[in-house]
Amino acid sequence: MLFQGGALFDSLTVFENVAFPLQEKTEMGEGEIRKRVLARLAQVGLEEAQGKFPDELSGGMVRRVAFARAMVTDPEIILFDEPTTGLDPIIRNSILNLICHTYHQHGFTMVMISHDIPEIFQWSHYVVVLHDGKVVEAGPTAEVVCSVNPFVQQIIRGDITGPVHLM
């Protein structure tokens, strides 16, 4: 899982944060853990940051460390909880590019919760739209984008007029 704010342990270094799942959930030796952690840090472009603590990292770096930690056990499924919230558009797109590139390399299943609309439609194969805790539309991205549901269209376009009234 990649948590919204990264959820890194502030008292552990980048290396220790990424190594944590392997130390807790596997019988891997120290050398094998080191090799795997360094490979994941290289994959996200942070091998040079392995000795830093979370408070020494930018928001984008925190997300990349959290992604390395999520990937270090070679999972079949990763849940992403708002992986780009609070990031500027350039960093947001770089994180999404990294996630998609890694997906193509490793072939894991992704479940991504996001409010980055309409951008999320560029990155997803399948979309589920929720409203008031209920699924109002689900399907391949191209089908959802063409939905006749007024709520879905209001969300996609960001219209202030439609079924959702804020003021």
Secondary structure as GFF3:
##gff-version 3
##sequence-region A 1 167
A	DSSP	alpha_helix	14	25	.	.	.	ID=ss1
A	DSSP	alpha_helix	30	43	.	.	.	ID=ss2
A	DSSP	three_ten_helix	47	49	.	.	.	ID=ss3
A	DSSP	three_ten_helix	54	56	.	.	.	ID=ss4
A	DSSP	alpha_helix	59	71	.	.	.	ID=ss5
A	DSSP	beta_strand	77	81	.	.	.	ID=ss6
A	DSSP	alpha_helix	89	106	.	.	.	ID=ss7
A	DSSP	beta_strand	109	113	.	.	.	ID=ss8
A	DSSP	alpha_helix	120	123	.	.	.	ID=ss9
A	DSSP	beta_strand	126	131	.	.	.	ID=ss10
A	DSSP	beta_strand	134	140	.	.	.	ID=ss11
A	DSSP	alpha_helix	141	145	.	.	.	ID=ss12
A	DSSP	alpha_helix	150	157	.	.	.	ID=ss13
###
